[in-house]
């Protein structure tokens, strides 16, 4: 018993010590309490320079349809909100867009990679607000822990672990929306277990937009008394079904933004199942050395039927899209404090993806007309002409091996230097076809060799309240999908697009409740490629440059008022186009600014009120910047919280308080088109809505 307490206590001090340094460049929204028992590896906020944390008090009582919407409270985050059935949207940062053309953000849930092959974040629907402990956002190119998808940064959603609690929350609101969440935690000296159950059901604010989904999960961790080892198992499952209201043309949207064209999208639906299993291992080798490992599996099955409005050729495209993805992986790290002024961390990851993607089309004459195409049926008629019943069917694998090393040097009491290096290697194969190809093709993935990604971060703290930091690093972009990673289109892309980013920032606080950060950043890529999956093609953009300025501040006045504000301006430009006509154009789908603000005021010991706002700039919707800009909005939410007893909380929330009419998403089916064929499609944002909830802590 004594050995355990001494070794593990010393280990916790070592793991938590960098949190003193973390104040140099990390900002916190809400209250975050992180225990060293989560993992032996260093937390991002102890090492990296542009990190934001959002605590559970800003999360667990928020009414959102999807957990990714919570990130709209955080600085420098743009939200792409499609609101099409279960395909609802995702966050983006650092000048990348959420459309999926270039997915520049790595998603992790409890440290487990959780992107789809294409980089989408569907697995974030598996976690619900009451089960989230905190969300960590790393912006920039200087994080060596992750490679694939971590082009502009990463997001780690950390769920509750350990503790003793029994909480339940039930809410009801506009559009017959019911949301029930229950979480339970139990902890003894050796064993901790956590469980959650959540259901969500709503008629939706548009006709034919019903959603019915649920998620369940459990975590078990075991640490024997007298041992420096901890093992754990985490399981999650999600099941969802939804109707899709469909995109609108500009004239339809102008006439009635919330309408549903039943003759076109009346049969559009989506059904999705996801599951994850992960095993965790942490071991304190000594009081200054840790080993940490994770073995995981994640699965996704999705069956989506959807219809687009008529495009420039007056064709209506009905599609049935099937995804089936199985990802398995292993990741580990070794952290060693060799000296009070030197800590070294090394790590590795191995991941294998087995993916199937099928996209079947009906004849392009109307919604679901005739017989749908299949993977095996001939795509050409006897004369060799296209039948109009396109299909795209791929069975493909991706294997990724990565490794990294980083050192935390403290030459003086005021200076911290973190050099790092990461390498990644990819292999895989594909078999399938796209569009009217008469036969399947089999291909190996392009051999990119080892992709080197050097990185460097430097922090200088003038005193306990002021510090300046600079970081530099390289990340990479690969195309996704069977046709592009190893299919017939991969041969034209013989090397990854390596991004180089740099950032200069200033972190400040007054020591009595005010905390803020200012930063300027830039990220350039020599040969960016946009994956236009909906159109069955890709677009070579050429050399791109993303740059911006971030400002954020929080202020706690006494104990009764909390204010926060962030504003980010950004641009993503093609500085040297793959074709001359692209030079000088903006990368489509990227808003030029994002603003968040909020205020919470405690009226009495039992009651508080709050206001929260979010604004986002407009953006071009296609490669050549034709048809103007769309998508700008400013929204305001309001809330009242009342606590009649220590175990009961009641809150009333009004979303879109000013009832603004806005488009949550505008995009171009022919995003790589010229002015003559560009057609914008619109998805309406939700109008004013009301939600009443009660949270009970047993």
Residue pairs with C-beta under 8 A, 6 or more apart in sequence:
1 225
1 226
3 226
4 225
4 226
4 227
4 228
6 287
7 228
7 284
7 286
7 287
8 228
8 284
10 287
10 288
11 36
11 40
11 228
11 284
11 287
11 288
11 290
12 35
12 36
12 37
14 287
14 288
14 337
15 36
15 40
15 42
15 43
15 290
16 36
18 42
18 43
18 45
18 46
18 47
18 408
19 34
19 43
19 45
19 46
21 46
21 416
21 459
21 461
22 43
22 45
22 46
22 51
23 464
23 507
23 509
24 49
24 416
24 459
24 461
24 467
24 469
24 507
25 48
25 49
25 50
25 51
25 459
25 467
25 469
25 505
25 507
25 517
26 45
26 51
26 52
26 53
26 507
27 51
27 52
27 53
27 75
27 507
27 515
27 516
27 517
27 552
27 554
28 52
28 53
28 54
28 55
28 515
28 554
29 52
29 53
29 54
29 55
29 58
29 73
29 74
29 554
29 564
30 54
30 55
30 56
30 57
30 58
30 59
30 134
31 55
31 56
31 57
32 53
32 54
32 55
32 56
32 134
33 55
34 43
34 134
35 162
37 161
37 162
37 223
37 230
37 282
38 158
38 161
39 111
39 280
39 282
39 292
40 282
40 283
40 284
40 290
40 291
40 292
40 333
40 335
41 290
41 292
41 333
41 335
41 345
41 347
42 335
42 343
42 345
42 408
43 136
44 51
44 136
44 138
44 143
44 145
44 156
45 51
45 53
45 136
46 408
47 345
47 406
47 408
47 418
47 457
48 138
48 140
48 142
48 143
48 418
48 457
48 471
49 140
49 142
49 457
49 459
49 469
49 470
49 471
49 503
49 505
50 138
50 139
50 140
50 142
50 153
50 469
50 471
50 503
50 505
50 517
50 519
50 521
51 136
51 137
51 138
51 139
52 74
52 75
52 76
52 136
52 137
52 139
52 552
53 134
53 135
53 136
53 137
54 70
54 71
54 73
54 74
54 134
54 135
54 137
55 134
56 132
56 133
56 134
56 160
58 70
58 73
59 70
59 129
59 132
59 134
59 135
60 129
60 130
60 132
60 169
60 695
61 129
61 169
61 641
61 649
61 651
61 693
61 695
62 70
62 129
62 653
63 171
63 173
63 179
63 653
63 655
63 691
63 693
64 70
64 129
65 88
65 200
65 202
65 211
66 88
66 89
66 124
66 125
67 124
67 125
67 127
67 128
67 129
67 132
67 157
68 79
68 88
68 89
68 90
68 91
68 121
68 124
68 125
69 79
69 81
69 89
70 129
70 132
70 135
71 77
71 79
71 91
71 135
71 137
71 155
72 79
72 91
72 596
72 614
73 596
73 598
73 612
73 614
74 135
74 137
74 566
74 596
75 550
75 552
75 566
75 568
75 596
76 93
76 94
76 137
76 139
76 548
76 550
76 552
76 566
76 568
76 594
77 91
77 92
77 93
77 137
77 594
78 91
78 92
78 93
78 97
78 98
78 590
78 591
78 594
78 616
79 89
79 90
79 91
79 92
79 98
79 616
80 89
80 90
80 91
80 92
80 97
80 98
80 99
80 589
80 665
81 88
81 89
81 664
81 665
81 683
81 685
82 88
82 89
82 664
82 665
82 683
83 89
83 209
83 245
83 664
83 665
83 683
83 684
83 685
83 686
84 244
84 245
84 246
84 247
84 270
84 306
84 683
85 209
85 211
85 242
85 243
85 244
85 268
85 269
85 270
85 304
85 306
86 122
86 125
86 211
86 213
86 240
86 241
86 242
86 270
86 271
86 272
86 302
86 304
87 244
87 270
87 304
88 125
89 98
89 664
89 665
90 98
90 100
90 105
90 120
90 121
90 124
91 98
91 105
91 121
91 155
92 98
92 104
92 105
92 152
93 104
93 105
93 137
93 139
93 152
93 153
94 104
94 139
94 140
94 152
94 153
94 501
94 521
94 523
94 546
94 548
94 570
95 152
95 523
95 546
95 547
95 548
95 570
95 571
95 572
95 587
95 590
96 102
96 103
96 104
96 105
96 151
96 152
96 546
96 572
96 590
97 572
97 587
97 588
97 589
97 590
97 619
98 589
99 588
99 589
99 667
100 118
100 119
100 120
100 531
100 533
101 530
101 531
101 532
101 539
101 588
101 589
101 671
102 151
102 477
102 528
102 529
102 530
102 531
102 587
103 115
103 118
103 119
103 120
103 149
103 151
103 480
104 119
104 149
104 151
104 152
104 153
104 477
105 119
105 121
105 149
105 150
105 151
105 152
105 153
105 154
105 155
106 113
106 115
106 146
106 148
106 149
106 150
106 153
106 154
106 155
107 113
107 114
107 115
107 121
107 123
107 124
107 149
107 154
107 155
107 157
108 114
108 146
108 154
108 155
108 156
108 157
109 123
109 124
109 126
109 127
109 156
109 157
109 159
109 276
110 156
110 157
110 158
110 159
110 161
110 234
110 278
111 156
111 158
111 294
111 331
112 234
112 276
112 278
112 294
112 296
112 298
113 146
113 148
113 296
113 298
113 327
113 329
113 331
113 349
113 351
114 121
114 123
114 124
114 276
114 298
115 121
115 123
115 148
115 149
116 122
116 123
116 300
116 323
116 325
117 325
117 353
117 355
117 398
117 480
117 481
118 480
118 481
118 531
118 533
119 149
119 480
122 272
122 274
122 300
122 302
123 238
123 274
123 276
123 298
123 300
124 157
125 213
125 215
125 238
125 240
125 272
125 274
126 215
126 217
126 236
126 237
126 238
126 274
126 276
127 157
127 159
127 215
127 217
127 236
128 181
128 196
128 198
128 200
128 215
129 181
130 167
130 169
130 181
130 182
130 183
130 196
130 198
131 159
131 160
131 181
131 183
131 194
131 196
131 198
131 217
132 157
132 158
132 159
132 160
133 158
133 159
133 160
133 161
134 158
135 155
135 156
135 157
135 158
136 155
136 156
136 158
137 153
137 154
137 155
137 156
138 153
138 154
138 155
138 156
139 152
139 153
139 503
139 521
139 550
140 152
140 153
140 471
140 473
140 501
140 503
140 521
141 151
141 152
141 153
141 455
141 471
141 472
141 473
141 474
141 475
141 499
141 500
141 501
141 502
141 523
142 418
142 420
142 455
142 456
142 457
142 471
142 472
142 473
142 501
142 503
143 150
143 153
143 154
143 455
143 473
144 404
144 405
144 406
144 420
144 421
144 422
144 453
144 455
144 473
145 154
145 333
145 347
145 404
145 422
146 154
146 349
146 402
147 349
147 400
147 402
147 422
147 424
147 451
147 453
147 475
147 476
148 351
148 400
148 402
148 424
148 478
150 475
151 475
151 476
151 477
151 499
152 475
152 499
152 501
152 523
152 546
159 194
159 196
159 217
159 219
160 183
160 185
160 194
161 192
161 194
161 219
161 221
162 185
162 187
162 192
162 194
162 221
163 185
163 187
163 192
163 194
164 185
164 186
164 187
165 183
165 184
165 185
165 697
166 183
166 184
166 185
166 697
166 698
167 182
167 183
167 184
167 695
167 696
167 697
167 698
168 180
168 181
168 182
168 183
168 695
168 696
168 698
169 179
169 180
169 181
169 182
169 693
169 694
169 695
169 696
170 178
170 179
170 180
170 693
170 694
171 177
171 178
171 179
171 180
171 691
171 692
171 693
171 694
172 178
172 179
172 691
172 692
172 693
173 653
173 689
173 690
173 691
173 692
174 205
174 689
174 690
174 691
175 202
175 203
175 204
175 205
175 689
176 201
176 202
176 203
177 200
177 201
177 202
177 203
177 689
177 691
178 199
178 200
178 201
178 202
179 198
179 199
179 200
179 201
179 691
179 693
180 197
180 198
180 199
180 200
181 196
181 197
181 198
182 196
182 197
182 198
183 194
183 195
183 196
184 194
184 195
184 196
185 192
185 193
185 194
185 195
186 192
186 193
186 194
187 193
189 225
190 222
190 223
190 224
190 225
191 220
191 221
191 222
192 219
192 220
192 221
193 218
193 219
193 220
193 221
194 218
194 219
195 217
195 218
195 219
196 215
196 216
196 217
196 218
197 214
197 215
197 216
198 214
198 215
198 216
199 213
199 214
200 211
200 212
200 213
200 214
201 211
201 212
201 213
202 210
202 211
203 209
203 210
204 210
204 211
204 243
204 245
205 258
205 684
205 686
205 687
205 689
206 245
206 258
206 259
206 260
206 684
207 245
207 259
207 260
207 262
208 243
208 244
208 245
208 246
208 260
208 262
208 265
208 266
208 268
209 242
209 243
209 244
209 245
209 260
210 242
210 243
211 240
211 241
211 242
211 243
212 240
212 241
212 242
213 238
213 239
213 240
213 241
213 242
214 238
214 239
214 240
215 236
215 237
215 238
215 239
216 236
216 237
217 234
217 235
217 236
217 237
218 234
218 235
219 232
219 233
219 234
219 235
220 232
220 233
220 234
221 230
221 231
221 232
221 233
221 280
222 230
222 231
222 232
223 229
223 230
223 231
228 283
228 284
228 285
229 281
229 282
229 283
229 284
230 280
230 281
230 282
230 283
231 279
231 280
231 281
231 282
232 279
232 280
232 281
233 277
233 278
233 279
233 280
234 276
234 277
234 278
234 279
234 280
235 275
235 276
235 277
236 274
236 275
236 276
237 273
237 274
237 275
238 272
238 273
238 274
238 275
239 272
239 273
240 270
240 271
240 272
240 273
241 269
241 270
241 271
241 272
242 269
242 270
243 268
243 269
243 270
244 265
244 268
244 269
244 270
244 304
244 305
244 306
245 260
245 265
245 268
246 260
246 261
246 264
246 265
246 268
246 306
246 307
246 309
247 308
247 309
247 681
247 682
247 683
248 257
248 259
248 261
248 309
248 681
248 682
248 683
248 684
249 309
249 310
249 679
249 680
249 681
249 682
250 680
250 682
252 259
252 261
252 309
252 682
253 663
253 682
253 684
257 661
257 663
257 682
257 684
258 684
258 687
260 266
261 309
263 367
264 307
264 309
264 316
264 367
265 306
265 307
265 367
266 367
267 305
267 307
267 367
267 368
268 305
268 306
268 307
269 304
269 305
270 302
270 303
270 304
270 305
270 306
271 302
271 303
271 304
272 300
272 301
272 302
272 303
273 299
273 300
273 301
273 302
274 298
274 299
274 300
274 301
275 298
275 299
276 296
276 297
276 298
276 299
277 296
277 297
278 294
278 295
278 296
278 297
279 294
279 295
279 296
280 293
280 294
281 291
281 292
281 293
281 294
282 290
282 291
282 292
282 293
283 290
283 291
283 292
284 290
285 291
288 336
288 337
288 338
289 334
289 335
289 336
289 337
290 333
290 334
290 335
290 336
291 332
291 333
291 334
292 332
292 333
292 334
292 335
293 330
293 331
293 332
293 333
294 329
294 330
294 331
294 332
295 329
295 330
296 327
296 328
296 329
296 330
296 331
297 326
297 327
297 328
298 325
298 326
298 327
299 325
299 326
299 327
300 323
300 324
300 325
300 326
301 323
301 324
302 321
302 322
302 323
302 324
303 320
303 321
303 322
304 320
304 321
304 322
305 318
305 319
305 320
305 321
306 318
306 319
306 321
307 316
307 317
307 318
307 319
307 367
307 368
308 316
308 317
308 319
308 534
308 669
308 681
309 316
309 679
309 681
310 316
310 679
311 317
311 669
311 670
311 677
311 679
312 670
312 673
312 676
312 677
312 678
312 679
313 364
313 677
315 364
315 365
316 364
316 365
316 366
316 367
317 361
317 362
317 364
317 669
318 361
318 362
318 366
318 367
318 368
318 369
319 359
319 360
319 361
319 362
320 358
320 359
320 360
320 372
321 357
321 358
321 359
321 360
322 356
322 357
322 358
322 359
322 360
323 355
323 356
323 357
324 355
324 356
324 357
325 353
325 354
325 355
325 356
326 353
326 354
326 355
327 351
327 352
327 353
327 354
328 351
328 352
329 349
329 350
329 351
329 352
330 349
330 350
330 351
331 347
331 348
331 349
331 350
332 347
332 348
332 349
333 345
333 346
333 347
333 348
334 345
334 346
334 347
335 343
335 344
335 345
336 343
336 344
336 345
337 343
338 344
340 410
341 409
341 410
341 411
342 407
342 408
342 409
342 410
343 407
343 408
344 405
344 406
344 407
344 408
345 405
345 406
345 407
345 408
346 403
346 404
346 405
346 406
347 403
347 404
347 405
348 401
348 402
348 403
348 404
349 400
349 401
349 402
349 403
350 399
350 400
350 401
350 402
351 398
351 399
351 400
352 397
352 398
352 399
352 400
353 397
353 398
353 399
353 428
354 397
355 394
355 395
355 396
355 397
355 398
355 482
356 394
356 395
356 396
357 392
357 393
357 394
357 396
357 481
357 482
358 375
358 391
358 392
358 393
358 394
359 390
359 391
359 392
359 393
360 372
360 373
360 374
360 375
360 391
361 372
361 373
361 388
361 389
361 390
361 391
362 368
362 369
362 370
362 371
362 372
362 373
362 389
363 369
363 370
363 387
363 388
363 389
364 388
365 388
370 389
371 389
372 389
373 379
373 387
373 389
373 390
373 391
374 391
375 391
375 393
375 432
375 433
377 389
377 391
378 387
378 438
379 386
379 387
379 389
379 390
379 391
379 433
379 435
379 436
379 437
379 438
380 386
380 387
380 436
380 438
381 387
386 436
387 436
390 435
390 436
390 536
391 433
391 435
392 432
392 433
392 434
392 435
392 483
392 536
393 432
393 433
393 434
393 440
394 430
394 431
394 432
394 433
394 434
394 481
394 482
394 483
394 487
395 430
395 431
395 432
395 482
396 428
396 429
396 430
396 431
396 432
396 481
396 482
396 485
396 486
396 487
397 428
397 429
397 430
398 426
398 427
398 428
398 445
398 485
399 426
399 427
399 428
400 424
400 425
400 426
401 424
401 425
402 422
402 423
402 424
402 425
403 422
403 423
404 420
404 421
404 422
404 423
405 420
405 421
406 418
406 419
406 420
406 421
406 455
407 418
407 419
407 420
408 416
408 417
408 418
409 416
409 417
409 418
409 419
410 416
410 417
411 417
414 460
414 461
414 462
415 458
415 459
415 460
416 458
416 459
416 460
416 461
417 456
417 457
417 458
418 455
418 456
418 457
418 458
418 459
419 455
419 456
420 454
420 455
420 456
420 457
420 473
421 452
421 453
421 454
421 455
422 452
422 453
422 455
423 450
423 451
423 452
423 453
424 450
424 451
424 453
424 476
425 448
425 449
425 450
425 451
426 445
426 448
426 451
426 478
426 485
427 444
427 445
427 447
428 444
428 445
428 485
428 486
429 442
429 443
429 444
429 445
429 486
430 442
430 443
430 445
430 482
430 483
430 485
430 486
430 487
431 440
431 441
431 442
431 443
431 482
432 440
432 441
432 482
432 483
432 487
433 439
433 440
433 441
434 483
434 487
434 536
435 536
441 487
441 488
443 486
443 487
443 488
443 490
444 486
445 485
445 486
445 490
446 485
446 486
446 490
446 491
446 493
446 494
448 478
448 494
448 495
448 496
451 476
451 496
451 498
452 474
453 473
453 474
453 475
453 476
453 498
454 473
454 474
455 471
455 472
455 473
455 474
456 471
456 472
456 473
457 469
457 470
457 471
457 472
457 473
458 469
458 470
458 471
459 467
459 468
459 469
460 467
460 468
460 469
461 467
462 468
464 511
465 508
465 509
465 510
465 511
466 506
466 507
466 508
466 509
467 506
467 507
467 508
468 504
468 505
468 506
468 507
469 503
469 504
469 505
469 506
469 507
470 502
470 503
470 504
470 505
471 501
471 502
471 503
472 500
472 501
472 502
472 503
473 500
473 501
474 498
474 499
474 500
474 501
475 498
475 499
475 501
476 496
476 497
476 498
476 499
477 496
477 497
477 498
477 499
477 525
477 528
477 529
478 485
478 496
478 497
479 485
479 489
479 490
479 493
479 529
479 531
479 538
480 531
481 487
481 531
481 533
483 489
483 490
484 490
484 493
484 531
484 538
489 538
493 529
495 527
497 525
497 526
497 527
497 528
497 529
498 525
498 526
499 523
499 524
499 525
500 523
500 524
500 525
501 521
501 522
501 523
501 524
502 521
502 522
502 523
503 519
503 520
503 521
503 522
504 519
504 520
504 521
505 517
505 518
505 519
505 520
505 550
506 517
506 518
506 519
507 516
507 517
508 515
508 516
508 517
508 518
509 515
509 516
513 555
513 556
513 557
514 553
514 554
514 555
514 556
515 553
515 554
515 555
516 551
516 552
516 553
516 554
517 550
517 551
517 552
517 553
518 549
518 550
518 551
519 549
519 550
520 547
520 548
520 549
520 550
521 547
521 548
521 549
521 550
522 545
522 546
522 547
523 545
523 546
523 547
524 543
524 544
524 545
524 546
524 575
525 543
525 544
526 543
527 540
527 542
527 543
527 578
528 540
528 541
528 542
528 543
528 544
528 574
528 587
529 538
529 539
529 540
529 541
530 538
530 539
530 541
530 587
530 623
530 671
530 672
531 538
532 538
532 539
532 671
532 672
534 669
534 671
535 669
535 670
535 671
535 672
537 672
539 623
539 671
539 672
540 578
541 574
541 577
541 578
541 582
541 587
541 623
542 574
542 575
542 576
542 577
542 578
542 579
542 582
542 583
543 574
543 575
543 576
543 577
544 572
544 573
544 574
544 575
544 587
545 572
545 573
545 575
546 570
546 571
546 572
546 573
546 587
547 570
547 571
548 568
548 569
548 570
548 571
549 568
549 569
549 570
550 566
550 567
550 568
551 566
551 567
551 568
552 564
552 565
552 566
552 567
553 564
553 565
553 566
554 562
554 563
554 564
554 565
555 562
555 563
555 564
556 562
557 563
559 602
560 601
560 602
561 599
561 600
561 601
561 602
562 598
562 599
562 600
562 601
563 598
563 599
564 596
564 597
564 598
564 599
565 595
565 596
565 597
565 598
566 594
566 595
566 596
566 597
567 593
567 594
567 595
568 593
568 594
568 595
569 592
569 593
570 590
570 591
570 592
570 593
570 594
571 586
571 590
571 592
572 586
572 587
572 590
573 584
573 585
573 586
573 587
574 582
574 583
574 584
574 585
574 586
574 587
575 583
575 584
576 583
577 583
577 584
577 585
581 624
582 623
582 624
585 620
585 623
585 624
585 625
586 619
586 620
586 625
588 619
588 620
588 621
588 622
588 623
588 625
588 668
588 671
589 619
589 620
589 621
589 667
590 619
591 616
591 617
591 618
591 619
591 631
591 632
592 617
592 618
592 619
593 615
593 616
593 617
594 614
594 615
594 616
594 617
595 613
595 614
595 615
595 616
596 612
596 613
596 614
597 612
597 613
597 614
598 610
598 611
598 612
598 613
599 610
599 611
599 612
600 608
600 609
600 610
601 608
601 609
601 610
602 608
603 609
605 643
606 642
606 643
606 644
607 640
607 641
607 642
607 643
608 640
608 641
609 638
609 639
609 640
609 641
610 638
610 639
610 640
610 641
611 636
611 637
611 638
611 639
612 636
612 637
612 638
612 639
613 634
613 635
613 636
613 637
614 634
614 635
615 633
615 634
615 635
616 631
616 632
616 633
617 631
617 632
618 629
618 630
618 631
618 632
619 629
619 630
619 631
620 627
620 628
620 629
621 627
621 629
621 630
621 666
621 667
621 668
621 671
621 678
621 680
622 668
622 670
622 671
622 672
622 673
622 678
623 671
623 672
623 673
624 673
624 674
624 675
624 678
626 673
626 674
626 675
626 678
627 668
627 675
627 678
627 680
630 663
630 666
630 680
630 682
631 663
631 665
631 666
632 662
633 660
633 662
633 663
633 664
633 685
634 660
635 655
635 656
635 658
635 660
635 662
635 685
636 656
636 657
636 658
637 653
637 654
637 655
637 656
637 657
638 653
638 654
638 657
639 651
639 652
639 653
639 654
640 651
640 652
641 649
641 650
641 651
642 649
642 650
642 651
643 649
643 650
644 650
646 697
647 696
647 697
647 698
648 694
648 695
648 696
648 697
649 694
649 695
649 697
650 692
650 693
650 694
650 695
651 692
651 693
651 695
652 690
652 691
652 692
652 693
653 690
653 691
653 693
654 688
654 689
654 690
654 691
655 686
655 688
655 689
655 690
655 691
656 685
656 686
656 687
656 688
656 689
657 688
658 688
659 687
659 688
660 685
661 684
661 685
661 687
662 684
662 685
663 682
663 683
663 684
663 685
664 683
664 684
664 685
664 686
665 682
665 683
666 680
666 681
666 682
666 683
667 680
667 681
668 678
668 679
668 680
668 681
669 679
669 681
670 677
670 678
670 679
